[in-house]
């Protein structure tokens, strides 16, 4: 299948920008030219690739083409760098990544800051639950991801980084009110619980392991890593707090100090010989090794 590189770049721009007009502005083309390139690409592969919604989205076939478009762009940039064609230019390399909130708040930014300047990398971070991150690799959103799924997505390689350790914690007043006899099943059934978002099942997995029951306590949704810890500190509910964020535990107590919960984390990246991805993998591996268990 002989695909046109300009059409692939246009296709990626449409999905990145969310509209044909946005892609036209980014590529310095007319909206009509963008539309013609997308139609030509769809005719060539014989599939509808883009849902004309707002924002536009890729069909299942479009997701496969999107992965190819990003990989071609990555190889083009690597080749230009190897040939010295980017020397002296004010050009940067865009690297989209998928990272879970707790990793982003505790170690990932430190890893990205260690990226060698010669690669001139700009990072686009997509926050996603660690168990749902592989979907963003499959649909071409990202080149690499931090995930708790060890099996590599097709076209990717996977390596274990370590484990993020969590502790069930609450404010002193909250623990005194809701767990006077300790965090048994009955108390955990009724005590308000903190949850990051509707994809987050960490607290539920802890409950199942500890009580051997499927409990459904009342819950608050707090979609921010630092805000989640602060919500526990303020007594909104109990939650599983990441150990690297517990540099001080003023006002917080462990509900089950002898029962931590470890979440394994893996690094999945495209299976490409890319200097940028190789350098990124190195800084991610080293930094994760300093924080994770």
N, C-alpha and C positions, 0 to 999 in steps of 0.2 A: 504494500500500500504506500503509494508515493504522495505524501502530504506536503502542502506548501507551508514553509516556515512563517511567512507573513500572515497566513490565515490562522496558524496556531497561535501566534503572538496576539492577534486580534481577538481570538476566542478567549484566551486567558484574560485579556484586558476587560472584556465584557463581563466575565464572571467576577473579576476583582472589583471592578467599579460598580457593578450592580445594574447598570443601564447601558444602552447603546450610545446615548449621548455622552455619558461619562467616559466610556472607552474612547470615543472620538476625540474628546478633549485631551485625554492622556496620551493618545497616539498622534495627535495633531492631524487628524483626518476629518472628513465630513461624516456625519451620521449615516449618510447614504452609502459611503464607501465601506464603513464598518458593516452595515447590513448586508451589502453585496458579498463581502468576504465570508461572513457567517453562512449565508445561503449557499455559496459556492462550496464551502467546507462540508456542509450537510449533504449537498448533492453528491459530492465526491465519495463520502463514506456510506451514503444511502440510509442515513439515520437522522432523526431529529435530535439535536444535541443541546438545544437551549429551550427552556420553558420561558415564554415571553410574559413573565410576571413582573411585579415590582417588589423587591429587586428580582432580576432574572436569576434563574437557577439552572443547574445542569441536570439533564436526564441521566439515566443509568449509563447510556452510551456516552453521554457527554463527560461523565466522571472519568471514564477510561481515557478519553481524548485529553482531558484536562491534565491528568498525570503525565501523559506524553508531552504536552505543551510545556509544562514546568521543567521536565527533565531535559528537553531540547534546549530551553533557555539556559538552564544551569550549565550544560555542556558547551553552549556557545560562549558563555561568559568565561568559563574555565579555559577554553581554547584561546580566546582573545588575550587573557592574562598570560598564558604560557607563551604566546607569540609576542608579548610586549606591546600589544596594540592598545592597551589601556593606560600605559605609562604616561604620566603627566596630565591625564584627563581627570576631570572632576566627576568621575563615575563611581557608583557604589553598586554592590551586589545585594539584592533583596533575598532574605532567607526567612520564609514563613515557618513558624514552629508552633506545635501544640504542647501546652504545658498545664499541668493541674495547678490549682490556686496555691496549695501549700508549698509546692516546689518553687513556684514563682516567688513566693514571699520569703523563702528561707535560703535558697542557694542558686537558683537558675540565673538571676541577674548578676550575681558574682561571677558565675561561669562565663556569661556573655561579655562581661567587662574584661575578661582575660583573653579574648579573641585577638590574635595578632593583627595589628593595624594594617599590615600590608594587604590583607584580604578585603579591606574596605567594605565590611559587611554591615548591612542594615537589617535589623530583626523586626519581623512582624509577629507578635505573640498572640496566639489564640488560646484563651483559657477554656479548658475542657476537663471534665471529670476523667480521672486516670483510666477508668474502665471503658470509657467511650471514645478515647483519643484515636484508636485505630481507624474509626470511620472517617476521620479527617485526613488520614493518609490515603485511604482508598479513594476518596472523592477528589484528590488532588489539591486540597487546601494547603497542605504542609509538606515540607521535605523531610521533617523529622518530628518525633514526638516522645514525650515522657508518658509512659503508660504502665498499667499493672497487668497487661496482657502479654505473656511471654511469646506466644506464637507470632512469628513475623507476618505482617501483611504481605501479600504477593508483591514481589519486586523490592522488598525491604530486607534488612538484616536486623537482628535483635540481640542485645546483650544486657545482662543484669547489672544495674547500678548499685543496688543495695536495698534497704528497707527503711521506710519512714515509720518511726515508732510513735504511737498515739497513746494518750492516757485519758480515761474518763475523769472529768474534773467538773467542779462547780464552785460557786462562791461559798464561803463559810456559812452565811445566813441561809442560803438555799439548801445546803446539805443538812443543816440543823432542822430545817422545816420539813423537808421531804424524805430524808433518809436518817431518822433518829436511830433506827435499828440496823443501819447499813443498807447497801443497794441490793435488796432482795427483789424477787420477781414482782411481788405485789407493789412495792414502792416504785419500781421502775415502770410499772404499767400506768401509773397515774402522774408521775413527776413530769413537768414540761421538759421537752427535749429540744436541743438546737440541731438544725439540719442546714447544710450549706445551700442546697437547692433540691429540686425534685428528682435529680439524678443521683444524689448523694445517699448511699445506703450504708455508710460506715457505721453509724450509730446502730442501725438495725442489725448489722452483722455482729456487732459486739453484744447486743441484747440476746440474739439467738445463741451465740456461743456461751454466754454466761448463764442464761436461764433455761436453755433448751426449749424455749417457747417463742412463738411469733407474737410479739407484743406490738401494739399500736398506740403509743402514748401521745398526748397532745404535743404539738411541735411548732417551733418558730423556724422560719426560713431566713437565714442571714447570709447572703451571697458575697462575702468578703472575708479573706483570711484574717486580717487584723481585727475586723469588726466582729468576727465570730468569737475570737478570744475575748474581746471586750464585752460582748454580750454575756458570756459566761461569768466574767468578772463582776458584771453589774447585777447578776442574779436572775437573768431572764430564763435560764434553763441550764441543764447540764449538757456537756458535749465532749466529743473526742478531740483533744487538743494535740497538735503535733509537738513532739518533744523539742525540736530545734527552736520553737517560738517561746519556750518556757524558760527564758533566761532569768526571770524572776516570777514568783508565784504569789505576789502580794494579794491577799484576799481570796485566793483559790486553794482548794484542797483536793487531794486525790480521793476518788470514790472507791477505787480498787487498785491501790498502788502495786499489788502483787500480780496484777492481771493486765499488763500492757497489750496493745494490739499492733502488730507489725504489718505494714502494707508494702509488699514488694514493688519495686519500680524498675522498669526496663527502658532502655533507649532504643527506639526503632528509627531507622533512617533508610533513605533510598540506597539500593545496592548499585551505587555509581562510584567510579574512580574520580572523585572530585576533591581538589585541594581544600576548598572551603568547607565541605562537609567533613573531611578528615580532620581539619584543624578544630572545627566545632566539636566533633566527637571527642577529641583529646581533652579540651577544656571542660566539657561536660563530665567526662569520666573522672578527671582529677578532682573537680570541685565536689561532685556527688560523693566521692570517696572520703572527703573531709567531714561530711555532714551526716550521711546515711549510715545505717548499721549494716 
